[in-house]
Amino acid sequence: TYSRMSDLTTVDQQLIRKSGFVIQHGAFHRELKYHSKLCDFETTWRSSLLNHHESVHVGRRFKCEECLNQFVSKSGLTAHQKSIHMCQIYQCQQCDYQATKKGNLTRH
């Protein structure tokens, strides 16, 4: 493992910087916070603040075309569609356990 950016090659440093990892990881350690101007919500991720604002204060929802359920994130809608309407099942290879979400199978 590398303890400092200077231990990495120039190419590796550029790839890490382009991915945003340094900025995001640095924000975590510096406790850089983004604050909502409308409530007490705060986060180290700018994207989380934007999602919070759109879903809580603007009321943006992602609607399922099949059952009209609503979700605050597109990923929530996608997970719902896969598990409910596409009947996507993840089967444990060691027992009879089944899950509709891959993360639940991984935790199992």
C-alpha positions in Angstrom: 0.0 0.0 0.0 1.0 3.6 -0.5 1.1 6.1 2.4 1.4 9.2 0.3 0.3 10.4 -3.2 4.0 11.1 -3.8 4.7 7.4 -3.6 2.6 6.8 -6.7 3.6 7.1 -10.3 2.5 10.3 -12.1 0.0 8.2 -14.2 -1.5 6.7 -11.1 -1.8 10.1 -9.4 -3.6 11.5 -12.5 -6.0 8.5 -12.6 -6.8 8.9 -8.9 -7.3 12.7 -9.2 -9.6 12.2 -12.3 -11.7 9.7 -10.4 -12.4 12.3 -7.7 -11.2 9.9 -5.1 -8.6 12.3 -3.6 -11.2 15.1 -3.3 -13.8 12.8 -1.8 -11.5 11.0 0.5 -9.8 14.3 1.6 -13.3 15.7 2.4 -13.9 12.8 4.7 -10.8 13.4 6.7 -11.1 17.2 6.8 -14.7 16.8 7.8 -15.6 19.2 5.1 -19.4 19.6 5.3 -22.0 20.7 2.9 -25.0 22.2 4.7 -28.5 22.6 3.5 -29.7 26.2 3.6 -33.3 25.0 4.3 -32.8 22.5 7.2 -30.2 20.9 9.5 -29.0 18.3 6.9 -25.2 18.2 6.4 -22.9 15.8 4.5 -19.4 15.4 3.3 -20.7 14.7 -0.2 -21.9 17.5 -2.5 -24.0 14.9 -4.5 -25.8 13.9 -1.3 -26.7 17.4 -0.6 -28.1 17.9 -4.1 -30.1 14.6 -3.9 -31.4 15.6 -0.4 -32.5 19.1 -1.7 -34.2 17.6 -4.8 -36.0 14.8 -2.9 -36.9 16.6 0.4 -37.3 20.3 -0.5 -38.3 20.1 -4.2 -40.3 16.9 -3.9 -38.7 15.0 -6.8 -39.7 11.4 -7.0 -39.0 8.6 -9.4 -42.2 6.8 -10.2 -42.6 3.2 -11.2 -44.6 2.9 -14.4 -46.0 -0.5 -13.4 -47.3 0.0 -9.9 -47.0 3.8 -9.3 -44.7 3.4 -6.2 -42.5 6.4 -5.8 -38.8 6.6 -4.8 -36.5 9.4 -3.8 -33.6 8.0 -5.9 -33.2 6.4 -9.3 -31.3 3.6 -7.8 -34.2 2.9 -5.5 -36.5 2.7 -8.4 -34.2 0.4 -10.3 -33.8 -1.9 -7.4 -37.6 -2.0 -7.0 -38.1 -2.8 -10.6 -35.5 -5.6 -10.6 -36.8 -7.3 -7.4 -40.6 -6.8 -7.9 -41.4 -6.6 -11.6 -38.5 -8.5 -13.1 -38.5 -11.1 -10.4 -34.7 -11.1 -10.2 -33.7 -13.7 -7.6 -30.3 -14.2 -6.2 -29.7 -17.7 -5.0 -27.2 -18.7 -2.3 -24.8 -21.4 -3.7 -24.5 -23.1 -0.3 -28.1 -23.3 0.9 -31.7 -22.6 0.0 -31.6 -18.9 0.8 -32.9 -16.6 -1.9 -32.9 -12.8 -2.0 -34.3 -10.2 -4.3 -31.4 -7.9 -3.7 -27.8 -8.8 -4.3 -26.6 -7.0 -1.2 -28.9 -9.1 1.0 -27.4 -12.2 -0.5 -23.9 -10.9 0.1 -24.7 -10.1 3.8 -26.2 -13.6 4.2 
